[in-house]
Amino acid sequence: MKINILSGNTLKVIAALAMLIDHMGVLLFPAFPIFRIIGRLSFPIFAFMISEGARYTRDKLRYFLSLFILSVLCQAVYMLAGGFEPFNILVTFSFSILIIYALNDFKKVLFAKDRTCSLVILKAVILLSGIAIVYLVTELVHIDYGFAGCLAPVFASIFDLKDINIPEKFKKLDCLLSRILCLFIPVFFVILRNMSAGDRLVSPFLFTALPILLLYSGERGKANMKYFFYLFYPLHLALLEGIQILLFLI
């Protein structure tokens, strides 16, 4: 019996609804932790779908810029509302995409038949430098989910061997299970980080996304919902902020 029944679109809808419920808990119902618990589904699912987007996109620059520009616009609105940190989750995932691209370039060169030692070293330096820069940035400013959060989509891409010239027997490593298990390595450190910061009740529920991700079919889904997901993040925040302001005035 086939158990991989959830398309990419379905997973994104689940993650979006979980994020909405999570932010409702933060802004409207802070006394009810169940909202935050349900919301823990969101980050691992979105992180995995970011790695899938980087895996399948035909226009890498456009994919990155779409997310990065939206992250800047959302952050600008947040700053106008009186906040500066944390930098939103779209900033986190923008860093993830850049590291994934550097990682994929390194893998391609490493396994190329005509590779040269100097080129392999150059790509390795670029990859490690990118990781180091992201780490320093996350140490200097508060980015949503921190450095481990930036690495979650990257770890899900470690065994992305789709366009890599590697012996066929190693291609078996590129499977749904391996990519999801790798994703949860940095997610585990996100949990430890949040628990050390006092979030002992809610943070462990990030693992509840694991069985849902294992139902992923590998298909995008029939509808093209890409721009819906780009718009959902800022619009749902604006809606909830508006409701919070109205409740305060009442």
Protein Blocks (a to p, Z undefined) as FASTA:
>chain_A
ZZblbcfklmmmmmmmmmmmmmmmmmmmmmlmklmmmmmmmmmmmmmmmmmmmmmpmblm
lmmmmmmmmmmmmmmmmmmnopabdcdfklmmmmmmmmmmmmmmmmmmmmpmkbcfklmm
mmmmmmmmmmmmmmmmmmmpccehijmlmmmmmmmmmmmcklaccdfklmmmmcfklmmm
mmmmmmmmmmmmmmmnopamlmmmmmmmmmmmmmpgoiabjbdcklmmmmmmmmmmmmmm
mmmmmmmmZZ
